[in-house]
Amino acid sequence: MKDYLVRAVGYNGQIRAFAARTTETVSEAQKRHHTWPVVSAALGRSMTASVMMGAMLKGEDKITVKVDGKGPIGAMVIDAEAKGHVRGFVSNGQVHFPLNEHGKLDVRAGVGTEGFLSVVKDLGMKDMFSSQVPIVSGEIAEDFTYYFATSEQVPSSVGLGVLVNPDNTILAAGGFIIQLMPGCKEETIAALENHLATIEPVSKMIEKGMTPEEILAAVLGEQGEVQILSTMPVQFQCTCSKERYSRALMGLGVNEIEEIIEEEGNIETQCHFCLETYDFTEDELQSLVNEIKTQLN
């Protein structure tokens, strides 16, 4: 089954909902960054939440999420957009902890609880929307729930899960976001809260191989009357290219590039998100210098 997400409404439009299968997407991040289980769970949960937040956007809008709880894994940065593409990296991918008191991966210990979850939305306007909230849990799902309630004033329930195989590969990943729409009735809220208290953990749903549609049906229950509005493929996709790095190098200016030529002769650049490398020879660097000089004249 390929990764995808669904958009839906429930309770006659009083609830909007998103659910995603992100197994292959998280697996791609794990392979590229060689993450160990706790880090895979933290990064995978963050990417899953971010790609669903991206699905809340339109057109060419983009979102950047930074989770930095000041824990051993360091900061995680995730980019997502409205078309289901997501990429992410973590400062320290090789961190290990014993299982927590519940016999689960100790994501909280890896992420930490002393920092912030930050969100920057590029909506194609002059100014970007940015917001920051304290990390309240370090388990990621609760932190995104707190973000929605505090920064966007949207009561939400976020469930995220990543299962890791003994060889560090990803067994399964996915999650859901449920949000109250304006004017949601009190009886609907009460019914939803009562039902959410009885559902099994999202990791169990993912382990069973439940589809995003089945997850939403389980989360909202029969009373929720889930209506699927659309589906969209999800995948790890980086926006880096040699051309982008060329522009970045040109931003350094003539003097600094000439210094690189003199001291190094050539350089290798690497993308933080996907770890692809781009080599620039002395001739290519000189061409960038010539291009800058042409633009200045």
C-alpha positions, 0 to 999 in steps of 0.5 A, spaced: 500 500 500 502 506 497 502 512 502 496 517 502 492 521 506 485 523 506 481 529 508 474 528 511 468 531 515 464 528 520 458 529 525 454 532 519 460 537 518 461 539 525 468 535 525 474 536 520 478 530 520 485 528 516 488 521 517 495 518 513 499 512 512 506 514 512 510 508 512 514 509 506 515 516 507 518 515 514 522 509 511 525 514 506 527 519 512 530 513 516 534 510 510 537 517 509 539 519 516 540 512 518 536 514 525 535 509 530 528 507 533 527 513 538 529 518 533 525 514 527 519 515 532 520 522 533 521 524 526 516 520 523 511 522 528 513 530 526 513 528 519 506 525 519 503 531 523 506 536 518 504 533 512 497 533 515 498 540 516 500 541 509 494 538 507 490 544 510 493 549 506 492 551 498 496 551 492 503 553 493 503 554 500 508 551 505 509 550 512 515 549 516 515 545 523 521 545 528 521 541 534 526 542 539 525 540 546 532 541 548 533 533 548 539 529 546 536 528 539 536 536 538 532 539 533 527 536 528 525 541 522 520 538 517 517 542 511 511 540 508 506 543 503 499 542 500 500 537 495 502 531 500 510 532 499 514 532 506 521 532 508 525 532 514 531 532 518 534 531 525 540 534 528 542 527 531 539 521 528 543 516 533 541 516 540 538 510 544 534 509 550 531 503 554 524 502 553 520 507 557 515 504 563 510 502 558 515 498 554 514 503 549 520 507 545 522 513 550 521 518 545 520 524 550 527 522 553 530 523 546 526 529 544 526 533 551 521 538 554 525 544 555 524 547 548 519 549 543 514 547 537 515 552 532 511 553 526 512 558 520 507 558 514 508 561 507 502 563 504 504 566 498 504 573 502 509 578 504 509 576 511 509 569 513 505 567 519 509 564 525 508 561 532 511 558 537 509 554 543 512 550 549 513 543 548 508 540 553 510 532 552 515 531 548 511 525 545 509 529 539 502 528 538 500 532 545 505 537 543 501 538 536 494 538 540 497 543 544 499 547 538 492 547 535 489 549 541 494 555 543 496 558 537 490 557 532 485 556 537 482 550 534 480 544 539 484 538 536 485 531 537 492 528 534 494 521 534 501 519 531 504 512 531 511 509 528 513 502 529 520 500 528 523 493 526 529 490 530 533 492 524 531 499 525 527 499 519 520 502 519 514 497 520 509 502 519 507 509 520 501 514 520 496 518 524 490 522 524 488 529 526 481 531 528 478 538 529 472 542 531 469 546 526 466 553 528 459 552 531 460 545 533 454 543 538 456 541 545 453 534 544 457 533 539 463 535 543 461 530 549 459 524 544 466 525 541 470 526 547 467 520 550 468 516 544 476 518 543 476 515 551 475 508 548 479 508 542 485 503 542 492 507 540 493 509 533 500 505 533 495 499 534 491 501 528 497 502 524 500 495 526 493 492 524 494 495 517 488 499 518 487 504 512 486 512 513 479 511 512 478 505 517 482 509 522 477 515 521 472 510 522 474 508 528 476 514 531 469 518 530 465 512 531 459 510 527 455 516 530 461 520 527 458 518 520 465 520 516 464 523 509 471 522 505 472 529 501 478 527 498 485 523 498 492 525 496 498 521 495 504 522 500 511 522 499 518 524 502 520 529 496 526 534 497 526 541 493 534 541 493 538 542 486 544 544 484 541 550 481 539 552 488 545 551 491 548 555 485 544 561 487 546 560 495 553 560 493 552 566 489 549 570 495 556 569 498 559 574 493 565 575 489 570 575 494 568 569 498 567 565 492 574 567 490 577 565 497 574 558 496 577 557 489 584 560 492 583 555 498 579 549 496 579 549 489 572 546 489 567 544 494 562 539 496 555 542 498 550 537 502 542 538 503 540 537 510 534 534 508 536 529 504 543 528 504 544 529 497 551 532 495 553 537 490 560 538 487 562 545 484 569 544 481 573 550 480 571 552 473 564 552 476 565 556 481 569 561 477 563 561 472 559 563 478 564 569 480 563 571 472 555 571 473 555 575 479 560 580 476 556 581 469 549 582 473 553 588 477 555 591 471 
